[in-house]
Amino acid sequence: MKELSIFIDESGDFGEYATHSPYYIITMVFHDQNSDVQPAITKLNQEFSYLNLNDICIHTGPIIRKEEIYAWMSIVERRRIFNKMVAFIRQIDIRYKCFYIEKKHIFDVIEATGKLSKQISQFIYGHYDEFRAFDNVKIYYDNGQVEVSKLLSFVFNALLPNPIFRKVLPMEYKLFQATDLLCTMELIRFKLTNNLLSKSEIIFFGNIRDLKKNYLKPLSKKEWL
């Protein structure tokens, strides 16, 4: 029995264009269940426990912006957490794909969901034999946005025989937290290209060279082309 897990997260919203939210991104992480990631997850959790961060749920945006539970942490501590997640992603056998729209070119929610649905459908068609090689395809999403839930249900039910949908609690799945990181870094990539990096992002990554060399380039090797 072959099973493919797809973890899905998004960045942005379907509201009007704003300079602080110029893109809407849907990121998918694909994991063949025959590839065991549990040893890497156990190791990662152990490393966090050494830092007195037991049962931590990694949320990349707040790490970079020094928000939520990370507000009291120094930049060194936040970078340490971030780097451990990046190392985890590089170690495990997963692939990811990002689908996005630039909101200033979108008229309304209907057009936005239509364009994203088309991108996802074309991707699945392009890898159709690989998807059909799995007996089960399970889609994990936290139902964070109704429009995304509807979009995913429409596309996967239309293209695959019997997709299985699961509502995910981010705390329970390190692969979902990895999806969140990859989604955030894809947004960082777009913002870098268009000179839109925020002050907190520039401070966190130090300089553009390190951002590209240490993070964007290594992570891009996991992309499913």
Secondary structure, 3 states (H helix, E strand, C coil): CCEEEEEEEEECCCCCCECCECEEEEEEEEEECCCCCHHHHHHHHHHHHHCCCCCCCCCHHHHHHCCHHHCCCCHHHHHHHHHHHHHHHHHCCCEEEEEEEEHHHCCCHHHHHHHHHHHHHHHHHHCHHHHHCCCEEEEEECCCCHHHHHHHHHHHHHHCCCCEEEECCHHHCHHHHHHHHHHHHHHHHHHHHCCCCCHHHHHHHCCHHHHHHHHHHHHHCCECC
